[in-house]
């Protein structure tokens, strides 16, 4: 497996200093952008306009996580705003395979996310169509939650499915990740790590990314 990717979540950044916060984590591989609509999850964040403005501040890979109902209505707008990876929830659309194919047709990488209660087996029929699988290790909607222990087994299950059927697919995990559980999460098969408060809640987010990366070597 290639080097683990770090994806700081801007949900936990200070938006009054957003250019400075983005610059601070320039050593990270991706920037994770949580899009919430107040319907699929009980929180509201931002839409394509904000992502388009943020795009002007960074050349990093924009990893957009759509926690919204009817994601098929908005994929094109997020791609036009500058999203490089577009991940939607399996639970949010009845036509996941079609939407994965459409995301790829826009030139973006296509990802699918599953909530804590959704079994990995639900991905059996779409795994070849995914560039990324996102296992939520907390219930989506808010930052700062604790990692759900069962997520480690889900990561192992997802890693086995990916290795057997689509080895190029990234396995991302989001929620409750920090220095205390980083290594066991990677050992369970994760190849990309989304972290919010454990990075932006520190005095020096950039140094935190570098320190966490060093723990994996």
LINMOMO-V153987 format. One record per residue. N is the residue number from 0. RES is the residue in one small letter. BURIAL is 1 if it has 9 or more other ideal C-beta (glycine too) atoms within 8 Angstrom, else 0. Layout:
n=[N | N]
res=[RES | RES]
burial=[BURIAL | BURIAL]
//
This chain:
n=[0 | 1 | 2 | 3 | 4 | 5 | 6 | 7 | 8 | 9 | 10 | 11 | 12 | 13 | 14 | 15 | 16 | 17 | 18 | 19 | 20 | 21 | 22 | 23 | 24 | 25 | 26 | 27 | 28 | 29 | 30 | 31 | 32 | 33 | 34 | 35 | 36 | 37 | 38 | 39 | 40 | 41 | 42 | 43 | 44 | 45 | 46 | 47 | 48 | 49 | 50 | 51 | 52 | 53 | 54 | 55 | 56 | 57 | 58 | 59 | 60 | 61 | 62 | 63 | 64 | 65 | 66 | 67 | 68 | 69 | 70 | 71 | 72 | 73 | 74 | 75 | 76 | 77 | 78 | 79 | 80 | 81 | 82 | 83 | 84 | 85 | 86 | 87 | 88 | 89 | 90 | 91 | 92 | 93 | 94 | 95 | 96 | 97 | 98 | 99 | 100 | 101 | 102 | 103 | 104 | 105 | 106 | 107 | 108 | 109 | 110 | 111 | 112 | 113 | 114 | 115 | 116 | 117 | 118 | 119 | 120 | 121 | 122 | 123 | 124 | 125 | 126 | 127 | 128 | 129 | 130 | 131 | 132 | 133 | 134 | 135 | 136 | 137 | 138 | 139 | 140 | 141 | 142 | 143 | 144 | 145 | 146 | 147 | 148 | 149 | 150 | 151 | 152 | 153 | 154 | 155 | 156 | 157 | 158 | 159 | 160 | 161 | 162 | 163 | 164 | 165 | 166 | 167 | 168 | 169 | 170 | 171 | 172 | 173 | 174 | 175 | 176 | 177 | 178 | 179 | 180 | 181 | 182 | 183 | 184 | 185 | 186 | 187 | 188 | 189 | 190 | 191 | 192 | 193 | 194 | 195 | 196 | 197 | 198 | 199 | 200 | 201 | 202 | 203 | 204 | 205 | 206 | 207 | 208 | 209 | 210 | 211 | 212 | 213 | 214 | 215 | 216]
res=[x | x | x | x | x | x | x | x | x | x | x | x | x | x | x | x | x | x | x | x | x | x | x | x | x | x | x | x | x | x | x | x | x | x | x | x | x | x | x | x | x | x | x | x | x | x | x | x | x | x | x | x | x | x | x | x | x | x | x | x | x | x | x | x | x | x | x | x | x | x | x | x | x | x | x | x | x | x | x | x | x | x | x | x | x | x | x | x | x | x | x | x | x | x | x | x | x | x | x | x | x | x | x | x | x | x | x | x | x | x | x | x | x | x | x | x | x | x | x | x | x | x | x | x | x | x | x | x | x | x | x | x | x | x | x | x | x | x | x | x | x | x | x | x | x | x | x | x | x | x | x | x | x | x | x | x | x | x | x | x | x | x | x | x | x | x | x | x | x | x | x | x | x | x | x | x | x | x | x | x | x | x | x | x | x | x | x | x | x | x | x | x | x | x | x | x | x | x | x | x | x | x | x | x | x | x | x | x | x | x | x | x | x | x | x | x | x]
burial=[0 | 0 | 0 | 1 | 1 | 1 | 1 | 1 | 1 | 1 | 1 | 1 | 1 | 0 | 0 | 0 | 0 | 1 | 0 | 0 | 1 | 1 | 0 | 1 | 1 | 1 | 0 | 1 | 0 | 1 | 1 | 1 | 1 | 1 | 1 | 1 | 1 | 0 | 0 | 1 | 1 | 0 | 0 | 0 | 0 | 0 | 0 | 1 | 0 | 0 | 1 | 1 | 0 | 1 | 1 | 0 | 1 | 1 | 0 | 1 | 0 | 1 | 1 | 1 | 1 | 1 | 1 | 1 | 0 | 0 | 1 | 1 | 0 | 1 | 1 | 0 | 1 | 1 | 1 | 0 | 1 | 1 | 1 | 0 | 1 | 1 | 1 | 1 | 1 | 1 | 0 | 1 | 1 | 0 | 0 | 1 | 1 | 0 | 1 | 1 | 1 | 1 | 1 | 1 | 0 | 1 | 0 | 1 | 1 | 1 | 1 | 1 | 1 | 1 | 1 | 1 | 0 | 0 | 0 | 1 | 0 | 0 | 1 | 0 | 0 | 1 | 1 | 0 | 1 | 1 | 1 | 1 | 1 | 1 | 1 | 1 | 1 | 1 | 0 | 1 | 0 | 0 | 0 | 0 | 1 | 0 | 1 | 1 | 0 | 0 | 1 | 1 | 0 | 1 | 1 | 1 | 1 | 1 | 1 | 1 | 1 | 1 | 0 | 0 | 0 | 0 | 0 | 0 | 1 | 1 | 1 | 1 | 1 | 1 | 1 | 1 | 1 | 0 | 0 | 0 | 1 | 1 | 0 | 0 | 1 | 1 | 0 | 1 | 1 | 1 | 1 | 1 | 1 | 1 | 1 | 1 | 1 | 1 | 1 | 1 | 0 | 1 | 0 | 0 | 1 | 1 | 0 | 1 | 1 | 1 | 1 | 1 | 1 | 0 | 1 | 1 | 0]
//
